Amino acid sequence: MKTFATVGLAALVLGLCPALAAGNGGGPRATSGRLRVLLAVDPRATARLTGVTYTLGRGLRVSGRGFPTCSRLRLATSVQTCPRRSRVGSGRAVAVLAGERTRVHFDVGIFVVRAHRLALVLTAGRPSRFSAILPGVITGRRIRVVVPTPAQVPVPGLDVHLARLDLTLGRATVGRGRTRHNVVDVVGCRSRRHPVRVRPRFTPGPGRPSATSVAAISCRS
C-alpha cells in the first residue's frame, strides 16, 4: 500500500484600506493590508516539508523597508529584546514527531531582519522548550521560506514534520505621510481579488506528498 499525503492550502488576505497614500513606494493607490496564509500538510506524510514559496500577484507587495530590524543572532538568543516594531506578524504552527505521532504546537512571530529578509520564530512551550527560526527572503513578489535541516531533524533519529503553518502578516506601519511604509501594500483594494500562489517543497524520495492549493484574497475599504 502506497503512502501518500495531501496538502491543503488556503491563502486569505484581509486588506484594511484606510485613506492613506503610499507605503513601500507603492504610489498613491497603495494601502495597508493584511495577509493571512494557511498551509496544512497531512500528518501521515513521510516526506518532510523543507520550505514554502509564496508568489504574490500584481497589486500585492511585501517589504520590511523602513522598519526596525532584529538580527538572526538576537532572535536566537534574546527575542524579547528585539525592537517592538520589528515584529510585523504572528501565527501558529503544528509539527508532528515521526514515529511517536506526538503533536507539538508553536507560537510564531514574524520579524524583519533586513528590508528584504524576514524570520519566522517558532516557539513551543512556556517557558520555551523548543524553538526554531525559519528564514524568509523577499525577491520581487516572491517570499521564499526555508525550513532548515536542524528544525527538521533536531536530534539524530528524530524527524519533525511541519504539518500546519498559519501566518498573518501586515497592518504594520511605520512613518507618516510620504515616508510611511507598510509591510503589506495592497494596490487596487476595491478589486477584492489578488492571486497568491503557494508552492510547498519537500524532501526528495519515496512518499513525496502530492499537493493542492487554493488561494483567495479579499480587501475592504
MDTraj code that builds the backbone (N, CA, C; nanometers):
import mdtraj as md
import numpy as np

residues = "MET LYS THR PHE ALA THR VAL GLY LEU ALA ALA LEU VAL LEU GLY LEU CYS PRO ALA LEU ALA ALA GLY ASN GLY GLY GLY PRO ARG ALA THR SER GLY ARG LEU ARG VAL LEU LEU ALA VAL ASP PRO ARG ALA THR ALA ARG LEU THR GLY VAL THR TYR THR LEU GLY ARG GLY LEU ARG VAL SER GLY ARG GLY PHE PRO THR CYS SER ARG LEU ARG LEU ALA THR SER VAL GLN THR CYS PRO ARG ARG SER ARG VAL GLY SER GLY ARG ALA VAL ALA VAL LEU ALA GLY GLU ARG THR ARG VAL HIS PHE ASP VAL GLY ILE PHE VAL VAL ARG ALA HIS ARG LEU ALA LEU VAL LEU THR ALA GLY ARG PRO SER ARG PHE SER ALA ILE LEU PRO GLY VAL ILE THR GLY ARG ARG ILE ARG VAL VAL VAL PRO THR PRO ALA GLN VAL PRO VAL PRO GLY LEU ASP VAL HIS LEU ALA ARG LEU ASP LEU THR LEU GLY ARG ALA THR VAL GLY ARG GLY ARG THR ARG HIS ASN VAL VAL ASP VAL VAL GLY CYS ARG SER ARG ARG HIS PRO VAL ARG VAL ARG PRO ARG PHE THR PRO GLY PRO GLY ARG PRO SER ALA THR SER VAL ALA ALA ILE SER CYS ARG SER".split()
xyz = np.array([
    [0.0851, -0.1186, 0.0000],
    [0.0000, 0.0000, 0.0000],
    [0.0888, 0.1238, 0.0000],
    [0.0657, 0.2105, -0.0927],
    [0.1487, 0.3290, -0.1038],
    [0.1033, 0.4342, -0.0026],
    [0.2020, 0.4987, 0.0529],
    [0.1722, 0.6049, 0.1461],
    [0.1792, 0.7370, 0.0727],
    [0.0773, 0.8163, 0.0893],
    [0.0792, 0.9450, 0.0242],
    [0.0141, 1.0462, 0.1161],
    [0.0357, 1.1744, 0.0849],
    [-0.0213, 1.2802, 0.1658],
    [-0.0826, 1.3835, 0.0755],
    [-0.1832, 1.4472, 0.1244],
    [-0.2460, 1.5559, 0.0517],
    [-0.2244, 1.6835, 0.1296],
    [-0.1860, 1.7873, 0.0609],
    [-0.1607, 1.9143, 0.1242],
    [-0.2775, 2.0064, 0.0947],
    [-0.3361, 2.0620, 0.1962],
    [-0.4426, 2.1595, 0.1767],
    [-0.3872, 2.2969, 0.2039],
    [-0.4042, 2.3864, 0.1089],
    [-0.3501, 2.5207, 0.1204],
    [-0.4619, 2.6213, 0.1071],
    [-0.4613, 2.7188, 0.1927],
    [-0.5582, 2.8263, 0.1784],
    [-0.4883, 2.9561, 0.2085],
    [-0.5053, 3.0556, 0.1232],
    [-0.4466, 3.1865, 0.1464],
    [-0.5578, 3.2894, 0.1514],
    [-0.5612, 3.3670, 0.2585],
    [-0.6657, 3.4666, 0.2730],
    [-0.6012, 3.5987, 0.3074],
    [-0.6297, 3.6996, 0.2297],
    [-0.5778, 3.8322, 0.2567],
    [-0.6924, 3.9200, 0.3025],
    [-0.6795, 3.9781, 0.4199],
    [-0.7770, 4.0736, 0.4695],
    [-0.7101, 4.2099, 0.4643],
    [-0.7387, 4.2892, 0.3624],
    [-0.6738, 4.4185, 0.3455],
    [-0.7592, 4.5287, 0.4018],
    [-0.7099, 4.5972, 0.5015],
    [-0.7791, 4.7128, 0.5536],
    [-0.7256, 4.8342, 0.4818],
    [-0.8124, 4.9097, 0.4191],
    [-0.7709, 5.0152, 0.3275],
    [-0.8051, 5.1527, 0.3821],
    [-0.7266, 5.2062, 0.4719],
    [-0.7514, 5.3396, 0.5219],
    [-0.7175, 5.4431, 0.4165],
    [-0.7581, 5.5657, 0.4400],
    [-0.7337, 5.6708, 0.3411],
    [-0.5933, 5.7246, 0.3607],
    [-0.4971, 5.6452, 0.3161],
    [-0.3593, 5.6892, 0.3222],
    [-0.2969, 5.6678, 0.1855],
    [-0.1831, 5.7267, 0.1659],
    [-0.1234, 5.7222, 0.0329],
    [-0.0357, 5.6017, 0.0181],
    [0.0950, 5.6206, 0.0063],
    [0.1791, 5.5089, -0.0340],
    [0.2504, 5.4481, 0.0837],
    [0.2923, 5.3222, 0.0624],
    [0.3853, 5.2541, 0.1507],
    [0.4744, 5.1729, 0.0619],
    [0.6026, 5.1582, 0.0981],
    [0.6970, 5.0796, 0.0170],
    [0.7050, 5.1297, -0.1258],
    [0.6836, 5.2589, -0.1469],
    [0.6942, 5.3119, -0.2822],
    [0.5825, 5.2670, -0.3709],
    [0.4689, 5.2312, -0.3152],
    [0.3613, 5.1740, -0.3944],
    [0.2784, 5.2733, -0.4705],
    [0.3012, 5.4075, -0.4512],
    [0.2228, 5.5046, -0.5231],
    [0.0944, 5.5349, -0.4482],
    [0.0189, 5.6331, -0.4975],
    [-0.0978, 5.6824, -0.4248],
    [-0.2100, 5.5811, -0.4110],
    [-0.2108, 5.4739, -0.4904],
    [-0.3181, 5.3759, -0.4838],
    [-0.2879, 5.2628, -0.3865],
    [-0.1708, 5.2643, -0.3251],
    [-0.1327, 5.1561, -0.2336],
    [-0.1850, 5.1843, -0.0935],
    [-0.2460, 5.0844, -0.0316],
    [-0.2971, 5.0977, 0.1037],
    [-0.2447, 4.9821, 0.1886],
    [-0.2501, 5.0001, 0.3185],
    [-0.2003, 4.8975, 0.4089],
    [-0.2943, 4.7781, 0.4104],
    [-0.2377, 4.6582, 0.4045],
    [-0.3190, 4.5379, 0.4008],
    [-0.2748, 4.4360, 0.5034],
    [-0.3506, 4.3298, 0.5094],
    [-0.3169, 4.2174, 0.5981],
    [-0.3174, 4.0896, 0.5154],
    [-0.2147, 4.0108, 0.5316],
    [-0.2006, 3.8862, 0.4575],
    [-0.2054, 3.7688, 0.5539],
    [-0.3018, 3.6796, 0.5335],
    [-0.3086, 3.5578, 0.6144],
    [-0.2969, 3.4368, 0.5228],
    [-0.2052, 3.3493, 0.5554],
    [-0.1799, 3.2306, 0.4735],
    [-0.1811, 3.1078, 0.5623],
    [-0.2599, 3.0091, 0.5234],
    [-0.2674, 2.8834, 0.5981],
    [-0.2179, 2.7695, 0.5109],
    [-0.1213, 2.6959, 0.5636],
    [-0.0683, 2.5781, 0.4957],
    [-0.0909, 2.4575, 0.5854],
    [-0.1595, 2.3555, 0.5324],
    [-0.1851, 2.2334, 0.6101],
    [-0.1354, 2.1135, 0.5322],
    [-0.0562, 2.0298, 0.5980],
    [0.0006, 1.9099, 0.5376],
    [-0.0531, 1.7880, 0.6126],
    [-0.0924, 1.6859, 0.5388],
    [-0.1418, 1.5627, 0.6013],
    [-0.0350, 1.5094, 0.6965],
    [-0.0680, 1.4896, 0.8240],
    [0.0335, 1.4451, 0.9212],
    [0.0886, 1.3063, 0.8930],
    [0.0265, 1.2318, 0.8003],
    [0.0780, 1.0999, 0.7651],
    [0.1909, 1.1067, 0.6631],
    [0.2263, 1.2260, 0.6219],
    [0.3293, 1.2423, 0.5199],
    [0.4607, 1.1777, 0.5634],
    [0.5258, 1.1111, 0.4700],
    [0.6561, 1.0520, 0.5002],
    [0.7699, 1.1451, 0.4614],
    [0.7425, 1.2392, 0.3714],
    [0.8430, 1.3384, 0.3342],
    [0.8260, 1.4615, 0.4221],
    [0.9369, 1.5248, 0.4554],
    [0.9334, 1.6427, 0.5410],
    [0.9212, 1.7695, 0.4576],
    [0.8528, 1.8675, 0.5123],
    [0.8434, 1.9984, 0.4480],
    [0.9762, 2.0709, 0.4632],
    [1.0343, 2.1130, 0.3517],
    [1.1625, 2.1832, 0.3559],
    [1.1494, 2.3322, 0.3304],
    [1.0326, 2.3750, 0.2875],
    [1.0144, 2.5179, 0.2639],
    [0.8854, 2.5463, 0.1895],
    [0.8540, 2.6738, 0.1790],
    [0.7343, 2.7187, 0.1088],
    [0.7688, 2.8447, 0.0316],
    [0.7202, 2.8530, -0.0924],
    [0.7353, 2.9744, -0.1714],
    [0.5977, 3.0355, -0.1950],
    [0.5825, 3.1604, -0.1538],
    [0.4589, 3.2344, -0.1762],
    [0.4834, 3.3341, -0.2888],
    [0.4046, 3.3255, -0.3946],
    [0.4171, 3.4192, -0.5066],
    [0.2948, 3.5097, -0.5062],
    [0.3180, 3.6376, -0.4845],
    [0.2104, 3.7349, -0.4750],
    [0.1750, 3.7879, -0.6130],
    [0.0472, 3.8037, -0.6402],
    [0.0028, 3.8592, -0.7662],
    [0.0262, 4.0090, -0.7722],
    [0.0053, 4.0642, -0.8900],
    [0.0193, 4.2089, -0.9050],
    [-0.0813, 4.2791, -0.8141],
    [-0.0370, 4.3849, -0.7535],
    [-0.1227, 4.4552, -0.6595],
    [-0.0909, 4.4246, -0.5157],
    [-0.0031, 4.3274, -0.4922],
    [0.0402, 4.2946, -0.3563],
    [0.1910, 4.3103, -0.3462],
    [0.2355, 4.3728, -0.2395],
    [0.3788, 4.3872, -0.2146],
    [0.4059, 4.3632, -0.0668],
    [0.5187, 4.2994, -0.0391],
    [0.5638, 4.2787, 0.0985],
    [0.7063, 4.3294, 0.1090],
    [0.7333, 4.4106, 0.2098],
    [0.8683, 4.4638, 0.2276],
    [0.8873, 4.5072, 0.3723],
    [1.0090, 4.4914, 0.4200],
    [1.0435, 4.5394, 0.5531],
    [1.1139, 4.6727, 0.5506],
    [1.1132, 4.7385, 0.4356],
    [1.1842, 4.8662, 0.4226],
    [1.1272, 4.9697, 0.5188],
    [1.2159, 5.0353, 0.5911],
    [1.1753, 5.1397, 0.6838],
    [1.1449, 5.0908, 0.8243],
    [1.1364, 4.9579, 0.8428],
    [1.1037, 4.9037, 0.9741],
    [1.2304, 4.8786, 1.0563],
    [1.2217, 4.8879, 1.1887],
    [1.3349, 4.8450, 1.2714],
    [1.3640, 4.6975, 1.2438],
    [1.4877, 4.6586, 1.2620],
    [1.5271, 4.5210, 1.2324],
    [1.5759, 4.4493, 1.3583],
    [1.5756, 4.3163, 1.3496],
    [1.6290, 4.2323, 1.4573],
    [1.7151, 4.1243, 1.3936],
    [1.8366, 4.1125, 1.4361],
    [1.9311, 4.0195, 1.3744],
    [1.8969, 3.8752, 1.4079],
    [1.9462, 3.7840, 1.3245],
    [1.9250, 3.6407, 1.3491],
    [1.9849, 3.6001, 1.4841],
    [2.1005, 3.6558, 1.5184],
    [2.1646, 3.6221, 1.6448],
    [2.0772, 3.6652, 1.7625],
    [2.0230, 3.7828, 1.7526],
    [1.9370, 3.8341, 1.8598],
    [1.8092, 3.7521, 1.8714],
    [1.7537, 3.7127, 1.7568],
    [1.6335, 3.6308, 1.7579],
    [1.6588, 3.4959, 1.8246],
    [1.7788, 3.4431, 1.8031],
    [1.8117, 3.3111, 1.8571],
    [1.8444, 3.3149, 2.0056],
    [1.8902, 3.4305, 2.0547],
    [1.9369, 3.4358, 2.1930],
    [1.8460, 3.5151, 2.2868],
    [1.7842, 3.6201, 2.2349],
    [1.7031, 3.7064, 2.3219],
    [1.5996, 3.7807, 2.2391],
    [1.4993, 3.7068, 2.1899],
    [1.3989, 3.7674, 2.1023],
    [1.3205, 3.8765, 2.1737],
    [1.3128, 3.8710, 2.3069],
    [1.2369, 3.9711, 2.3818],
    [1.2991, 4.1099, 2.3720],
    [1.4287, 4.1170, 2.3359],
    [1.4961, 4.2459, 2.3280],
    [1.4877, 4.3079, 2.1886],
    [1.4220, 4.2416, 2.0951],
    [1.4077, 4.2981, 1.9607],
    [1.3194, 4.4225, 1.9656],
    [1.3437, 4.5206, 1.8788],
    [1.2558, 4.6379, 1.8739],
    [1.1103, 4.5955, 1.8515],
    [1.0178, 4.6604, 1.9201],
    [0.8777, 4.6198, 1.9145],
    [0.8240, 4.6209, 1.7719],
    [0.8575, 4.7220, 1.6948],
    [0.8046, 4.7332, 1.5589],
    [0.8753, 4.6440, 1.4580],
    [0.9790, 4.5726, 1.5029],
    [1.0424, 4.4771, 1.4109],
    [0.9571, 4.3527, 1.3941],
    [0.8626, 4.3329, 1.4868],
    [0.7682, 4.2204, 1.4749],
    [0.6499, 4.2669, 1.3904],
    [0.6331, 4.2050, 1.2735],
    [0.5331, 4.2512, 1.1773],
    [0.4258, 4.1459, 1.1493],
    [0.4295, 4.0360, 1.2225],
    [0.3286, 3.9328, 1.2004],
    [0.3346, 3.8274, 1.3086],
    [0.2369, 3.7389, 1.3054],
    [0.2296, 3.6321, 1.4046],
    [0.1583, 3.5124, 1.3449],
    [0.1452, 3.4068, 1.4221],
    [0.0746, 3.2895, 1.3717],
    [0.0880, 3.1710, 1.4640],
    [0.0490, 3.0568, 1.4109],
    [0.0562, 2.9293, 1.4835],
    [0.1128, 2.8235, 1.3916],
    [0.1744, 2.7240, 1.4499],
    [0.2278, 2.6124, 1.3716],
    [0.2113, 2.4838, 1.4517],
    [0.2018, 2.3733, 1.3786],
    [0.1919, 2.2412, 1.4410],
    [0.2920, 2.1489, 1.3727],
    [0.3701, 2.0773, 1.4513],
    [0.4645, 1.9793, 1.3996],
    [0.4307, 1.8429, 1.4577],
    [0.4627, 1.7393, 1.3813],
    [0.4382, 1.6017, 1.4235],
    [0.5721, 1.5304, 1.4349],
    [0.5959, 1.4670, 1.5483],
    [0.7187, 1.3908, 1.5675],
    [0.7007, 1.2534, 1.5044],
    [0.7819, 1.2234, 1.4035],
    [0.7700, 1.0965, 1.3315],
    [0.7878, 0.9795, 1.4273],
    [0.7124, 0.8745, 1.4043],
    [0.7206, 0.7563, 1.4888],
    [0.6283, 0.7669, 1.6086],
    [0.6447, 0.8736, 1.6877],
    [0.5612, 0.8909, 1.8051],
    [0.4250, 0.9493, 1.7705],
    [0.4173, 1.0224, 1.6597],
    [0.2960, 1.0914, 1.6192],
    [0.2491, 1.1908, 1.7263],
    [0.3448, 1.2405, 1.8017],
    [0.3153, 1.3433, 1.9006],
    [0.3100, 1.4786, 1.8317],
    [0.2086, 1.5570, 1.8656],
    [0.1949, 1.6891, 1.8060],
    [0.2531, 1.7949, 1.8990],
    [0.3271, 1.8862, 1.8383],
    [0.3857, 1.9975, 1.9122],
    [0.3289, 2.1264, 1.8544],
    [0.2755, 2.2117, 1.9404],
    [0.2144, 2.3372, 1.8966],
    [0.3108, 2.4530, 1.9214],
    [0.3178, 2.5413, 1.8224],
    [0.4104, 2.6536, 1.8287],
    [0.3358, 2.7856, 1.8171],
    [0.3877, 2.8862, 1.8865],
    [0.3539, 3.0248, 1.8565],
    [0.4571, 3.0751, 1.7560],
    [0.4117, 3.1578, 1.6626],
    [0.5008, 3.2082, 1.5579],
    [0.5062, 3.3604, 1.5635],
    [0.6256, 3.4134, 1.5617],
    [0.6461, 3.5568, 1.5475],
    [0.7196, 3.5833, 1.4176],
    [0.6764, 3.6833, 1.3427],
    [0.7411, 3.7184, 1.2158],
    [0.8136, 3.8506, 1.2354],
    [0.9445, 3.8493, 1.2095],
    [1.0281, 3.9655, 1.2356],
    [1.0987, 4.0122, 1.1080],
    [1.1281, 4.1409, 1.1042],
    [1.2079, 4.1978, 0.9956],
    [1.3549, 4.1850, 1.0332],
    [1.4306, 4.1156, 0.9492],
    [1.5747, 4.1025, 0.9699],
    [1.6475, 4.2078, 0.8871],
    [1.6043, 4.2236, 0.7628],
    [1.6508, 4.3304, 0.6738],
    [1.5323, 4.3711, 0.5883],
    [1.5532, 4.4690, 0.5008],
    [1.4427, 4.5177, 0.4185],
    [1.3777, 4.4059, 0.3390],
    [1.4590, 4.3103, 0.2919],
    [1.4055, 4.2023, 0.2098],
    [1.4278, 4.0647, 0.2742],
    [1.4406, 4.0649, 0.4055],
    [1.4571, 3.9385, 0.4767],
    [1.3682, 3.9370, 0.6007],
    [1.2952, 3.8266, 0.6150],
    [1.2107, 3.8065, 0.7312],
    [1.2593, 3.6826, 0.8069],
    [1.2102, 3.6660, 0.9264],
    [1.2396, 3.5453, 1.0047],
    [1.1131, 3.5030, 1.0769],
    [1.0798, 3.3747, 1.0632],
    [0.9680, 3.3161, 1.1368],
    [1.0256, 3.2458, 1.2590],
    [0.9903, 3.2933, 1.3770],
    [1.0419, 3.2357, 1.5008],
    [0.9329, 3.1481, 1.5610],
    [0.9576, 3.0158, 1.5640],
    [0.8625, 2.9189, 1.6189],
    [0.9048, 2.8838, 1.7609],
    [0.8134, 2.9010, 1.8552],
    [0.8439, 2.8732, 1.9946],
    [0.7367, 2.7831, 2.0534],
    [0.7780, 2.6743, 2.1172],
    [0.6841, 2.5799, 2.1790],
    [0.7077, 2.5767, 2.3288],
    [0.5985, 2.5651, 2.4043],
    [0.6113, 2.5526, 2.5489],
    [0.6297, 2.6854, 2.6183],
    [0.5869, 2.6922, 2.7407],
    [0.6027, 2.8125, 2.8222],
    [0.6544, 2.7695, 2.9596],
    [0.7778, 2.7939, 2.9938],
    [0.8771, 2.8599, 2.9112],
    [0.9206, 2.7731, 2.7934],
    [0.9865, 2.8365, 2.6977],
    [1.0191, 2.7672, 2.5735],
    [1.1018, 2.6416, 2.5978],
    [1.0545, 2.5310, 2.5398],
    [1.1288, 2.4057, 2.5466],
    [1.1890, 2.3696, 2.4118],
    [1.1397, 2.4337, 2.3074],
    [1.1935, 2.4079, 2.1742],
    [1.1608, 2.5282, 2.0871],
    [1.2542, 2.5679, 2.0054],
    [1.2299, 2.6799, 1.9154],
    [1.3062, 2.6580, 1.7864],
    [1.2624, 2.7259, 1.6823],
    [1.3281, 2.7172, 1.5523],
    [1.3095, 2.8489, 1.4801],
    [1.4046, 2.8819, 1.3947],
    [1.3966, 3.0036, 1.3144],
    [1.3926, 2.9641, 1.1670],
    [1.2884, 3.0077, 1.0986],
    [1.2734, 2.9805, 0.9555],
    [1.3001, 3.1103, 0.8801],
    [1.4109, 3.1189, 0.8059],
    [1.4396, 3.2416, 0.7322],
    [1.3492, 3.2576, 0.6109],
    [1.3169, 3.3819, 0.5796],
    [1.2371, 3.4121, 0.4618],
    [1.3027, 3.5230, 0.3806],
    [1.3119, 3.5024, 0.2507],
    [1.3749, 3.6007, 0.1620],
    [1.2699, 3.6543, 0.0659],
    [1.2611, 3.7867, 0.0562],
    [1.1676, 3.8515, -0.0355],
    [1.2430, 3.8894, -0.1617],
    [1.1993, 3.8366, -0.2754],
    [1.2584, 3.8694, -0.4051],
    [1.1451, 3.9078, -0.4989],
    [1.1336, 4.0369, -0.5256],
    [1.0224, 4.0808, -0.6083],
    [0.8906, 4.0520, -0.5382],
    [0.8062, 3.9725, -0.6044],
    [0.6774, 3.9369, -0.5457],
    [0.6800, 3.7969, -0.4854],
    [0.7978, 3.7421, -0.4647],
    [0.8097, 3.6094, -0.4051],
    [0.8660, 3.6163, -0.2645],
    [0.8083, 3.5335, -0.1782],
    [0.8604, 3.5159, -0.0426],
    [0.8972, 3.3687, -0.0299],
    [1.0240, 3.3429, -0.0130],
    [1.0727, 3.2050, -0.0048],
    [1.1122, 3.1748, 0.1388],
    [1.0375, 3.0862, 0.2033],
    [1.0634, 3.0471, 0.3409],
    [1.1316, 2.9104, 0.3413],
    [1.2352, 2.8970, 0.4217],
    [1.3118, 2.7731, 0.4301],
    [1.2956, 2.7118, 0.5687],
    [1.2725, 2.5798, 0.5718],
    [1.2732, 2.5062, 0.6978],
    [1.4118, 2.4420, 0.7106],
    [1.5004, 2.4970, 0.7922],
    [1.6375, 2.4455, 0.7989],
    [1.6418, 2.2997, 0.8474],
    [1.7478, 2.2309, 0.8095],
    [1.7634, 2.0905, 0.8495],
    [1.7580, 2.0715, 1.0010],
    [1.8208, 2.1585, 1.0835],
    [1.8108, 2.1389, 1.2285],
    [1.6671, 2.1458, 1.2812],
    [1.5789, 2.2156, 1.2088],
    [1.4388, 2.2198, 1.2502],
    [1.3648, 2.0936, 1.2081],
    [1.4140, 2.0285, 1.1023],
    [1.3522, 1.9040, 1.0555],
    [1.4010, 1.7838, 1.1365],
    [1.5309, 1.7866, 1.1714],
    [1.5913, 1.6771, 1.2485],
    [1.6713, 1.7399, 1.3624],
    [1.6043, 1.7797, 1.4727],
    [1.6753, 1.8482, 1.5819],
    [1.7781, 1.7604, 1.6517],
    [1.7520, 1.6291, 1.6578],
    [1.8484, 1.5337, 1.7139],
    [1.8490, 1.4118, 1.6225],
    [1.9612, 1.3406, 1.6126],
    [1.9674, 1.2238, 1.5240],
    [1.8575, 1.1226, 1.5562],
    [1.7884, 1.0804, 1.4511],
    [1.6845, 0.9802, 1.4679],
    [1.5459, 1.0354, 1.4958],
    [1.5359, 1.1665, 1.5145],
    [1.4055, 1.2285, 1.5421],
    [1.3679, 1.3202, 1.4262],
    [1.2700, 1.2780, 1.3459],
    [1.2214, 1.3594, 1.2348],
    [1.1018, 1.4420, 1.2813],
    [1.1051, 1.5699, 1.2498],
    [0.9957, 1.6604, 1.2832],
    [0.9288, 1.7047, 1.1534],
    [0.8018, 1.6733, 1.1384],
    [0.7256, 1.7091, 1.0192],
    [0.6393, 1.8312, 1.0498],
    [0.6665, 1.9410, 0.9813],
    [0.5838, 2.0589, 0.9980],
    [0.4525, 2.0347, 0.9234],
    [0.3419, 2.0243, 0.9981],
    [0.2146, 1.9839, 0.9397],
    [0.1179, 2.0999, 0.9206],
    [0.1413, 2.2096, 0.9882],
    [0.0491, 2.3228, 0.9768],
    [0.1247, 2.4522, 1.0007],
    [0.0999, 2.5504, 0.9152],
    [0.1640, 2.6805, 0.9277],
    [0.0599, 2.7872, 0.8945],
    [0.0155, 2.8570, 0.9962],
    [-0.0901, 2.9576, 0.9828],
    [-0.0290, 3.0929, 1.0171],
    [-0.0112, 3.1786, 0.9160],
    [0.0610, 3.3044, 0.9340],
    [-0.0276, 3.4241, 0.9017],
    [-0.0097, 3.5299, 0.9779],
    [-0.0758, 3.6569, 0.9498],
    [0.0307, 3.7653, 0.9453],
    [0.0358, 3.8342, 0.8342],
    [0.1390, 3.9357, 0.8111],
    [0.0704, 4.0651, 0.7698],
    [0.1081, 4.1744, 0.8362],
    [0.0566, 4.3010, 0.7873],
    [-0.0131, 4.3859, 0.8901],
    [-0.0685, 4.4943, 0.8407],
    [-0.1241, 4.6034, 0.9193],
    [-0.0170, 4.6626, 1.0096],
    [0.1083, 4.6393, 0.9720],
    [0.2204, 4.7005, 1.0431],
    [0.2672, 4.8190, 0.9603],
    [0.2788, 4.9354, 1.0237],
    [0.3101, 5.0592, 0.9528],
    [0.4077, 5.1406, 1.0355],
    [0.5030, 5.2050, 0.9666],
    [0.5949, 5.2980, 1.0319],
    [0.5995, 5.4261, 0.9504],
    [0.6297, 5.5367, 1.0170],
    [0.6413, 5.6641, 0.9469],
    [0.5069, 5.7298, 0.9218],
    [0.5146, 5.8464, 0.8593],
    [0.3948, 5.9224, 0.8277],
    [0.4060, 5.9860, 0.6902],
    [0.2906, 6.0135, 0.6322],
    [0.2880, 6.0834, 0.5038],
    [0.3679, 6.0123, 0.3974],
    [0.4535, 6.0879, 0.3275],
    [0.5317, 6.0298, 0.2177],
    [0.6390, 5.9346, 0.2668],
    [0.6712, 5.9396, 0.3936],
    [0.7725, 5.8477, 0.4474],
    [0.7074, 5.7279, 0.5153],
    [0.5775, 5.7100, 0.4949],
    [0.5072, 5.5983, 0.5577],
    [0.5359, 5.4697, 0.4817],
    [0.5610, 5.3617, 0.5557],
    [0.5889, 5.2315, 0.4962],
    [0.4963, 5.1273, 0.5585],
    [0.4409, 5.0424, 0.4723],
    [0.3572, 4.9314, 0.5156],
    [0.4307, 4.8011, 0.4880],
    [0.4203, 4.7054, 0.5770],
    [0.4836, 4.5769, 0.5479],
    [0.4084, 4.5047, 0.4360],
    [0.2768, 4.5262, 0.4264],
    [0.1967, 4.4717, 0.3167],
    [0.1258, 4.5874, 0.2473],
    [0.1508, 4.6049, 0.1185],
    [0.0819, 4.7038, 0.0365],
    [-0.0202, 4.6346, -0.0506],
    [-0.1388, 4.6919, -0.0596],
    [-0.2425, 4.6432, -0.1500],
    [-0.2728, 4.7542, -0.2487],
    [-0.2570, 4.7276, -0.3769],
    [-0.2897, 4.8224, -0.4824],
    [-0.4150, 4.7728, -0.5534],
    [-0.5134, 4.8580, -0.5668],
    [-0.6391, 4.8145, -0.6266],
    [-0.7252, 4.7437, -0.5246],
    [-0.7405, 4.8057, -0.4079],
    [-0.8122, 4.7420, -0.2971],
    [-0.9538, 4.7025, -0.3361],
    [-1.0213, 4.7855, -0.4153],
    [-1.1623, 4.7611, -0.4460],
    [-1.1852, 4.6424, -0.5384],
    [-1.0796, 4.5969, -0.6066],
    [-1.0960, 4.4813, -0.6954],
    [-1.1290, 4.3550, -0.6172],
    [-1.0861, 4.3498, -0.4916],
    [-1.1160, 4.2398, -0.3991],
    [-1.0582, 4.1057, -0.4440],
    [-0.9766, 4.1049, -0.5469],
    [-0.9168, 3.9801, -0.5943],
    [-0.7689, 4.0027, -0.6220],
    [-0.6837, 3.9307, -0.5521],
    [-0.5401, 3.9357, -0.5754],
    [-0.4872, 3.7929, -0.5657],
    [-0.4366, 3.7376, -0.6745],
    [-0.3921, 3.5978, -0.6720],
    [-0.2657, 3.5782, -0.5886],
    [-0.2607, 3.4648, -0.5200],
    [-0.1421, 3.4232, -0.4453],
    [-0.1194, 3.2755, -0.4744],
    [0.0008, 3.2426, -0.5182],
    [0.0353, 3.1018, -0.5418],
    [0.1215, 3.0516, -0.4268],
    [0.0921, 2.9317, -0.3810],
    [0.1651, 2.8718, -0.2698],
    [0.2269, 2.7410, -0.3177],
    [0.3580, 2.7304, -0.3062],
    [0.4265, 2.6087, -0.3525],
    [0.5123, 2.5520, -0.2397],
    [0.4679, 2.4416, -0.1783],
    [0.5486, 2.3775, -0.0744],
    [0.6605, 2.2943, -0.1363],
    [0.7686, 2.2777, -0.0615],
    [0.8801, 2.1952, -0.1055],
    [0.9045, 2.0864, -0.0008],
    [0.9397, 1.9663, -0.0486],
    [0.9555, 1.8518, 0.0407],
    [1.0883, 1.7818, 0.0153],
    [1.1289, 1.6995, 0.1111],
    [1.2484, 1.6187, 0.0923],
    [1.2249, 1.5216, -0.0227],
    [1.3288, 1.4935, -0.1025],
    [1.3123, 1.4028, -0.2167],
    [1.2983, 1.2583, -0.1719],
    [1.2567, 1.1747, -0.2670],
    [1.2485, 1.0326, -0.2384],
    [1.1062, 0.9825, -0.2316],
    [1.0895, 0.8533, -0.2007],
    [0.9564, 0.7920, -0.1918],
    [0.8699, 0.8613, -0.0864],
    [0.7406, 0.8603, -0.1104],
    [0.6478, 0.9207, -0.0154],
    [0.6336, 1.0702, -0.0290],
    [0.6865, 1.1236, -0.1400],
    [0.6734, 1.2679, -0.1625],
    [0.5255, 1.3029, -0.1769],
    [0.4763, 1.3962, -0.0966],
    [0.3326, 1.4254, -0.0967],
    [0.2874, 1.4921, -0.2267],
    [0.1659, 1.4574, -0.2684],
    [0.1011, 1.5356, -0.3728],
    [0.0406, 1.6578, -0.3045],
    [0.0214, 1.7649, -0.3789],
    [-0.0232, 1.8891, -0.3161],
    [-0.1293, 1.9576, -0.3999],
    [-0.2201, 2.0221, -0.3338],
    [-0.3181, 2.1076, -0.3993],
    [-0.3182, 2.2434, -0.3268],
    [-0.3539, 2.3461, -0.3982],
    [-0.3536, 2.4786, -0.3354],
    [-0.4758, 2.5584, -0.3786],
    [-0.5247, 2.6353, -0.2864],
    [-0.6369, 2.7255, -0.3120],
    [-0.6024, 2.8590, -0.2499],
    [-0.6179, 2.9660, -0.3255],
    [-0.5868, 3.0995, -0.2736],
    [-0.7040, 3.1920, -0.2962],
    [-0.7390, 3.2677, -0.1954],
    [-0.8468, 3.3658, -0.2068],
    [-0.8038, 3.4921, -0.1345],
    [-0.8293, 3.6045, -0.1967],
    [-0.7888, 3.7321, -0.1387],
    [-0.9060, 3.8274, -0.1358],
    [-0.9240, 3.8955, -0.0263],
    [-1.0296, 3.9970, -0.0179],
    [-0.9741, 4.1211, 0.0468],
    [-1.0345, 4.2332, 0.0163],
    [-0.9910, 4.3604, 0.0718],
    [-1.1126, 4.4506, 0.0798],
    [-1.1317, 4.5155, 0.1923],
    [-1.2466, 4.6036, 0.2045],
    [-1.2005, 4.7447, 0.2372],
    [-1.2698, 4.8396, 0.1835],
    [-1.2344, 4.9802, 0.2059],
    [-1.2846, 5.0262, 0.3424],
])
top = md.Topology()
chain = top.add_chain()
for i, resn in enumerate(residues, 1):
    res = top.add_residue(resn, chain, resSeq=i)
    for name in ("N", "CA", "C"):
        top.add_atom(name, md.element.get_by_symbol(name[0]), res)
traj = md.Trajectory(xyz[None], top)
